[in-house]
Structure formats: C-alpha cells, structure tokens
C-alpha cells in the first residue's frame, strides 16, 4: 500500500494525498529558486480539506492531530510524511497549524472552542510562535480597560515566526508578569508588523519565518488560552515532536527515491557498493518509520485513567521518552542518509537548484531543532524514572 498509515483510503482526505503530493512537488523547485511564497500551496491544502481536517470531529473536522483515536493519529502521521516528501516548507506550516489547533482543543474553554474552531472549518491557517525576538513578548493591562473586561497591551517581538503573510492567527507565548508564561491566540495578518527580511537562510526559505512586531497590539482577556504552564504540559509538548519528525522522515524518503532513480538512469544501480548503500538507507528508513509510528500512537492515544482526562504517569513518561528518542534517531538517520546519497551521486548531489540539493538543504536546516543535547539527556532521565519491568521490549 502506498500510504500504509492511512488505512482508510475511502476517506477523501487521504485518498487525495497522492495527487496533492505530486502537485506540491512539481512547484517546489520554482518556489525555492524564485523566492516565492506559499500562497498557492496553502490554497491547495485548503481546497483538499487538510486545514479543516485538523478540527475535532465534533466541529466537522477529521481530528488530525487532536483526537485520541488510532485512525486520527495515523492519518495525521501519514499526511505529515506526505507533505515532507513533497516540500518541507509546506510540511512545516501544516505542522504548526496542526499544533495550534491541538492547543486550543486541549486548553481552550468551551466558549473559546465554539468561537474559534469554526474558523478552521472556514479555512483559516494558524501557527504557533514560541521564540522571542530581541525584546521578549510580554503584556501589561490596558489602563483604559474596565475591571470587568480586562484588556492587555502586548510588547516585544516573536522571531522565527513561520508563515509571515500567510497565517491568519498564531498562538503566541508571552510573559504575564508574576503569573508566568501564558498562551494567546492573536491576529497576525497585519503586514506592517511583518519583517520578512530577517529571514536570511539557506534552507526552508519559503516558510518566511521572520520577525513579527507586537508592540502596542491589544488583545481581550478572552484571547488567553488555558493556565500558565499549560504550553509545556506533557505528553503534548515534547511528546509532540513526532509531528516534525514525520515531516523529516518524508523528506528522507524522497531523497532515497531520487537517489535510486538517478542510479538507475546512469546504469549504476547494480554496483555492489551502491546496492549496499541503498539497502542500508532503506533499512534506516524502515526502522525509524516503525519507531515514529509508535511514538505517534503513544503520544496521541495515551491511556486516560478517568473521565477528567488524567493520564497515567508512567504512560506519560514513556510517551515523552519515546518521542525524544524518536527525534534523536530521526536526525541520525537523516544525516547518515544524506551523506551516503552525496557519496553515491558525487557532484550531482550538490548542483544548485537540483531537487536533491534543495531537499538536503531544507532538511539539514529543519533537523536543527533547539536544545538537542538537553532533549537526549531528558530521554535518559525519563528512562531511569520508569520501573525496569515497564521498559522491557516484550
């Protein structure tokens, strides 16, 4: 089966994936070479129903990335891998959209969900902006706001703000003084606040992850989501690593496909050394695929012990440990695979604007997530806090 994760191919969202992948991939080279935005690509996702699909079942969506059943989890995994194969910049924006919707589903009030989630069905694109700019984002109470209707004035910037000019709204983290770091859903469509020139990079250029200046933006208290500290609750913070790892895996799959095709075109595929490299690459892809699939299921379908949504602590630790290890193994696999592909193809793998060069350039950058050493240390600690019998592989 072409998409083994998407076991219900009668679902129109999943059955359209092959055509969508081809259409996105066909545009990726021109988007990169000409410095284009992703307006057309986002319109394609919108038309295919993928933006709306991230909404929960109760709101008419498909629950991708937010429902806790096996089908929704594996469908989300499949979509992110497909988008990673097609173009990592699109996969990055979609992963952020999926994450933003999930945060509202997890921590939003019933009133907030009823107000905001229909916007996803209408085709809005959301994101999550966590990294601060030169001035960390903070908020003060608006002096003229009545006590019964508090309003906040934002100060500072967000950096690495993916999707500038494309997002309708973004969930941002900001400091609310003594209360700590909180989340808010904020309109980010104001062009004069967007600084795309701050995004001077070699890879992932089409995400336009520049700086957004929030200085003076006012938001009502009803824009605040959840309680301080909710953003980093597990297993949904580090446990959510599987989403971008799925996109990375998709790109690695595409590299192997291009590598194999080129060797066959040149009549070198039967060379013993080349066959050995390809076989090892295939083995690494399959091994990491199996790991990430399990990570996705553990994080998204964690057993809940009661009707209040509480999760068994051992299950929580296991899900986060698996996610952190999955991130480590995905990076190792991708780095080795890219190096072997370059060895196999030589100069061809480095020709400017070739598909191989572009995908390797994007993947090399996207792999570099913040604090990898700390994540690996945390995985080790989580392994040690679990009872030995729970860590057995049988």
C-alpha positions as CSV (number, residue, x, y, z in Angstrom):
1,X,0.0,0.0,0.0
2,X,1.4,3.4,-1.0
3,X,0.4,5.0,2.3
4,X,0.3,2.2,4.9
5,X,-0.6,4.6,7.8
6,X,-3.7,5.8,6.0
7,X,-5.6,2.5,6.3
8,X,-9.0,4.0,5.4
9,X,-8.4,5.2,1.8
10,X,-12.1,5.7,1.4
11,X,-11.6,8.8,3.3
12,X,-11.5,11.6,0.7
13,X,-8.8,13.5,2.7
14,X,-6.5,10.5,2.5
15,X,-7.3,9.3,-1.0
16,X,-6.4,12.7,-2.4
17,X,-2.8,12.6,-0.9
18,X,-1.0,11.1,-4.0
19,X,-2.3,13.8,-6.3
20,X,-1.6,16.6,-3.8
21,X,1.9,15.3,-3.2
22,X,2.6,15.4,-6.9
23,X,1.2,18.9,-7.3
24,X,3.2,20.3,-4.4
25,X,6.4,18.6,-5.5
26,X,6.0,20.0,-9.0
27,X,6.1,23.6,-7.7
28,X,8.8,23.2,-5.1
29,X,11.8,23.9,-7.2
30,X,10.4,27.1,-8.6
31,X,9.2,28.3,-5.2
32,X,12.8,27.8,-3.9
33,X,14.6,29.3,-6.9
34,X,12.4,32.3,-7.3
35,X,11.9,33.1,-3.6
36,X,8.1,32.7,-3.9
37,X,5.7,32.5,-1.1
38,X,3.4,29.6,-0.4
39,X,0.0,31.2,-1.1
40,X,-0.7,28.7,-3.9
41,X,0.4,25.8,-1.7
42,X,-1.8,26.8,1.2
43,X,-4.8,27.2,-1.2
44,X,-4.1,23.7,-2.4
45,X,-4.2,22.4,1.2
46,X,-7.3,24.4,1.9
47,X,-9.0,23.0,-1.3
48,X,-8.0,19.5,-0.3
49,X,-9.7,19.9,3.1
50,X,-6.4,19.5,5.0
51,X,-6.7,22.7,7.0
52,X,-10.2,21.9,8.1
53,X,-9.2,18.3,8.8
54,X,-7.3,19.4,11.9
55,X,-10.6,20.4,13.6
56,X,-12.1,17.9,16.0
57,X,-14.9,15.5,15.0
58,X,-17.5,17.5,17.0
59,X,-16.8,20.6,14.8
60,X,-17.0,18.8,11.5
61,X,-13.2,18.1,11.1
62,X,-11.3,14.9,10.8
63,X,-9.5,15.2,14.2
64,X,-6.0,15.1,12.6
65,X,-3.5,15.7,15.4
66,X,-6.2,16.4,18.1
67,X,-8.4,13.4,18.5
68,X,-7.1,10.5,20.6
69,X,-8.1,7.5,18.4
70,X,-5.8,5.4,16.3
71,X,-7.2,6.4,13.0
72,X,-6.9,10.2,13.6
73,X,-3.3,9.8,14.9
74,X,-2.1,7.6,12.0
75,X,-3.9,9.8,9.4
76,X,-2.0,12.8,10.8
77,X,1.2,10.9,10.7
78,X,0.6,9.9,7.0
79,X,-0.3,13.5,6.0
80,X,2.9,15.0,7.5
81,X,5.1,12.4,5.9
82,X,3.4,13.0,2.5
83,X,3.9,16.8,2.8
84,X,7.5,16.2,3.9
85,X,8.1,14.2,0.7
86,X,6.5,17.0,-1.4
87,X,8.1,20.1,0.2
88,X,9.3,20.6,3.8
89,X,8.3,24.3,3.9
90,X,4.7,23.3,3.4
91,X,5.0,20.5,5.9
92,X,6.4,22.9,8.5
93,X,3.5,25.3,8.1
94,X,1.0,22.5,8.3
95,X,2.7,21.0,11.4
96,X,2.3,24.4,13.1
97,X,-1.3,24.6,12.1
98,X,-2.0,21.2,13.5
99,X,-0.2,22.1,16.7
100,X,-2.1,25.3,17.1
101,X,-5.5,23.6,16.7
102,X,-4.5,21.0,19.2
103,X,-3.6,23.6,21.8
104,X,-7.0,25.2,21.5
105,X,-8.6,21.8,21.8
106,X,-6.5,20.9,24.8
107,X,-6.7,24.1,26.8
108,X,-9.4,26.3,25.4
109,X,-12.6,26.9,27.2
110,X,-15.9,25.6,25.7
111,X,-16.7,29.2,24.7
112,X,-13.3,29.7,23.0
113,X,-13.7,26.4,21.1
114,X,-17.2,27.3,19.9
115,X,-15.9,30.7,18.8
116,X,-12.6,29.7,17.2
117,X,-12.8,26.2,15.8
118,X,-15.4,27.0,13.2
119,X,-12.7,29.4,11.7
120,X,-10.6,26.3,11.0
121,X,-13.6,24.8,9.1
122,X,-13.8,28.0,7.1
123,X,-10.2,27.6,6.0
124,X,-8.1,29.8,8.4
125,X,-4.4,28.9,8.7
126,X,-2.9,29.0,12.2
127,X,0.6,28.6,13.7
128,X,2.5,28.6,17.0
129,X,5.2,31.2,17.6
130,X,7.2,30.4,20.7
131,X,10.6,32.0,20.0
132,X,11.1,35.6,21.2
133,X,12.7,38.5,19.3
134,X,15.2,41.0,20.7
135,X,12.5,42.1,23.1
136,X,10.7,39.1,24.6
137,X,7.0,39.3,24.3
138,X,5.2,40.4,27.4
139,X,1.9,42.1,28.3
140,X,0.5,44.8,30.5
141,X,-3.0,45.6,31.5
142,X,-4.5,48.4,29.3
143,X,-5.0,51.4,31.5
144,X,-8.4,52.3,30.0
145,X,-9.9,48.8,30.2
146,X,-12.8,48.4,32.6
147,X,-12.2,46.0,35.5
148,X,-14.9,43.6,34.4
149,X,-13.5,43.5,30.8
150,X,-9.7,43.4,31.1
151,X,-7.6,44.0,28.0
152,X,-3.9,43.6,27.5
153,X,-1.3,45.5,25.6
154,X,1.5,43.4,24.1
155,X,5.2,44.5,23.9
156,X,8.1,42.9,22.0
157,X,8.5,40.6,19.1
158,X,8.4,37.0,18.0
159,X,11.3,35.6,16.0
160,X,11.3,32.6,13.6
161,X,7.7,33.4,13.1
162,X,6.9,30.9,10.3
163,X,4.2,31.8,7.8
164,X,4.6,35.6,7.7
165,X,1.9,36.9,5.4
166,X,0.1,33.5,5.3
167,X,-1.2,33.0,8.8
168,X,-4.5,34.4,9.9
169,X,-3.8,33.8,13.6
170,X,-1.0,32.5,15.7
171,X,-0.8,31.1,19.2
172,X,2.0,33.0,21.0
173,X,3.7,32.6,24.3
174,X,4.2,35.6,26.4
175,X,5.1,36.7,29.9
176,X,2.2,37.9,32.0
177,X,4.3,39.0,34.9
178,X,4.0,37.1,38.2
179,X,1.6,34.7,36.7
180,X,4.2,33.3,34.3
181,X,4.1,32.3,30.7
182,X,0.7,32.0,29.0
183,X,-0.8,31.4,25.6
184,X,-2.9,33.6,23.5
185,X,-4.5,33.4,20.0
186,X,-3.7,36.6,18.2
187,X,-4.4,38.0,14.7
188,X,-1.1,38.2,12.9
189,X,-2.2,39.3,9.5
190,X,-1.1,43.0,9.8
191,X,1.5,43.4,7.1
192,X,3.3,46.4,8.5
193,X,4.3,44.4,11.6
194,X,5.9,41.6,9.5
195,X,9.7,41.7,8.8
196,X,10.4,39.0,6.2
197,X,13.9,40.5,5.6
198,X,15.0,39.0,9.0
199,X,14.7,35.5,7.4
200,X,18.1,35.2,5.6
201,X,18.8,31.5,5.5
202,X,20.0,28.8,3.1
203,X,17.2,26.3,3.7
204,X,13.4,26.4,4.4
205,X,13.3,29.8,2.8
206,X,9.7,29.5,1.7
207,X,8.4,29.4,5.3
208,X,9.2,33.1,5.6
209,X,10.0,32.7,9.3
210,X,10.9,36.3,10.0
211,X,10.0,38.7,12.9
212,X,6.6,39.9,13.9
213,X,6.4,43.1,16.0
214,X,3.6,43.0,18.5
215,X,4.4,46.4,20.1
216,X,1.1,48.0,21.1
217,X,-1.2,45.2,19.9
218,X,-4.2,45.0,22.2
219,X,-6.0,41.7,23.0
220,X,-9.0,41.0,25.2
221,X,-8.6,38.6,28.1
222,X,-10.8,36.1,26.3
223,X,-7.8,35.6,23.9
224,X,-5.8,33.9,26.7
225,X,-5.8,30.1,26.5
226,X,-5.7,27.9,29.5
227,X,-3.5,28.5,32.5
228,X,0.2,29.5,32.9
229,X,2.3,26.4,32.2
230,X,-0.2,24.6,30.1
231,X,2.0,25.0,27.0
232,X,4.7,22.7,28.3
233,X,2.4,20.0,29.7
234,X,3.3,16.5,28.7
235,X,2.9,14.3,26.8
236,X,1.9,17.1,24.4
237,X,4.9,19.4,24.4
238,X,8.0,17.2,23.9
239,X,5.7,14.4,23.1
240,X,4.5,16.4,20.0
241,X,8.0,16.1,18.5
242,X,6.6,13.2,16.4
243,X,4.9,15.8,14.1
244,X,8.0,17.4,12.7
245,X,9.9,14.1,12.8
246,X,7.2,12.7,10.5
247,X,7.9,15.6,8.0
248,X,11.7,14.9,8.3
249,X,11.1,11.2,7.5
250,X,9.1,12.1,4.5
251,X,11.9,14.2,3.1
252,X,14.4,11.4,3.8
253,X,12.1,9.1,1.8
254,X,12.2,11.5,-1.1
255,X,16.0,11.7,-1.0
256,X,16.2,7.9,-1.3
257,X,13.7,7.9,-4.2
258,X,15.7,10.5,-6.1
259,X,19.0,8.7,-5.3
260,X,17.7,5.3,-6.5
261,X,16.2,6.9,-9.7
262,X,19.4,8.6,-10.6
263,X,21.5,5.5,-10.1
264,X,19.1,3.5,-12.3
265,X,19.2,6.2,-15.0
266,X,23.0,6.1,-15.0
267,X,23.1,2.3,-15.1
268,X,24.9,2.1,-11.7
269,X,22.2,0.7,-9.5
270,X,23.6,-2.9,-9.6
271,X,27.1,-1.8,-8.4
272,X,27.7,-3.7,-5.2
273,X,28.8,-0.7,-3.2
274,X,25.8,1.3,-4.4
275,X,23.4,-1.5,-3.6
276,X,24.9,-1.8,-0.1
277,X,24.4,2.0,0.5
278,X,20.8,1.8,-0.8
279,X,20.0,-1.2,1.3
280,X,21.3,0.5,4.4
281,X,19.3,3.6,3.6
282,X,16.2,1.5,3.2
283,X,16.8,-0.3,6.5
284,X,17.2,3.0,8.3
285,X,14.0,4.5,6.8
286,X,12.0,1.4,7.8
287,X,13.4,1.3,11.3
288,X,12.7,5.0,12.0
289,X,9.3,4.7,10.4
290,X,8.3,2.0,12.8
291,X,9.7,3.9,15.8
292,X,7.9,7.2,14.8
293,X,4.7,5.4,14.2
294,X,4.8,4.0,17.7
295,X,5.8,7.4,19.1
296,X,2.8,9.0,17.4
297,X,0.4,6.4,18.8
298,X,1.9,6.6,22.3
299,X,1.7,10.4,22.4
300,X,-1.7,10.8,20.8
301,X,-3.6,7.9,22.3
302,X,-2.2,7.9,25.9
303,X,-4.5,5.9,28.2
304,X,-6.7,8.1,30.3
305,X,-7.5,6.7,33.7
306,X,-10.7,8.7,34.4
307,X,-13.2,10.9,32.8
308,X,-11.2,14.1,33.7
309,X,-8.5,13.4,31.1
310,X,-5.8,12.4,33.5
311,X,-3.0,10.3,32.2
312,X,-1.2,7.5,34.0
313,X,2.2,9.0,35.0
314,X,4.2,6.0,33.7
315,X,2.4,6.3,30.4
316,X,3.3,9.9,30.2
317,X,6.9,9.3,30.9
318,X,7.1,6.5,28.4
319,X,5.4,8.6,25.6
320,X,7.8,11.6,26.1
321,X,10.9,9.3,26.4
322,X,9.9,7.6,23.1
323,X,9.3,11.0,21.4
324,X,12.7,12.3,22.5
325,X,14.4,9.1,21.3
326,X,12.5,9.2,18.1
327,X,13.8,12.7,17.4
328,X,17.4,11.6,18.0
329,X,17.1,8.6,15.8
330,X,15.4,10.6,13.0
331,X,18.2,13.1,13.0
332,X,20.9,10.4,13.0
333,X,19.1,8.5,10.2
334,X,18.7,11.6,8.0
335,X,22.2,12.8,8.4
336,X,23.7,9.4,7.5
337,X,21.3,9.0,4.7
338,X,22.2,12.5,3.2
339,X,25.9,11.8,3.5
340,X,25.6,8.4,1.7
341,X,23.4,9.9,-1.0
342,X,26.0,12.5,-1.7
343,X,28.8,9.9,-1.8
344,X,26.8,7.9,-4.2
345,X,25.9,10.7,-6.6
346,X,29.0,12.9,-6.2
347,X,28.9,16.4,-7.6
348,X,25.3,15.9,-8.9
349,X,24.0,15.9,-5.4
350,X,25.4,19.5,-4.9
351,X,24.3,21.1,-8.2
352,X,22.5,24.3,-7.3
353,X,18.7,24.1,-7.6
354,X,18.6,20.4,-8.2
355,X,15.9,18.5,-6.3
356,X,18.5,16.6,-4.3
357,X,20.4,19.7,-3.3
358,X,17.2,21.6,-2.4
359,X,15.8,18.9,-0.3
360,X,19.1,18.2,1.5
361,X,19.4,21.9,2.2
362,X,16.0,22.2,3.6
363,X,16.2,19.0,5.7
364,X,19.7,19.9,7.1
365,X,18.2,23.1,8.5
366,X,14.8,21.7,9.6
367,X,16.6,19.0,11.6
368,X,18.3,21.5,13.8
369,X,15.7,21.9,16.5
370,X,16.5,23.8,19.7
371,X,18.3,22.0,22.5
372,X,19.0,18.6,21.1
373,X,21.5,17.7,23.8
374,X,19.1,18.6,26.5
375,X,16.4,16.5,24.8
376,X,18.6,13.5,24.8
377,X,19.6,14.0,28.5
378,X,15.9,14.2,29.3
379,X,15.2,11.0,27.5
380,X,17.8,9.3,29.6
381,X,16.3,10.6,32.8
382,X,12.8,9.5,31.8
383,X,14.2,6.0,31.1
384,X,15.6,5.9,34.6
385,X,12.5,7.0,36.4
386,X,10.4,4.2,34.9
387,X,10.3,0.8,36.6
388,X,12.6,-1.7,34.9
389,X,9.7,-4.0,34.1
390,X,8.0,-1.3,32.1
391,X,11.0,-0.7,29.9
392,X,11.2,-4.3,28.6
393,X,10.6,-4.8,24.9
394,X,8.4,-7.7,25.3
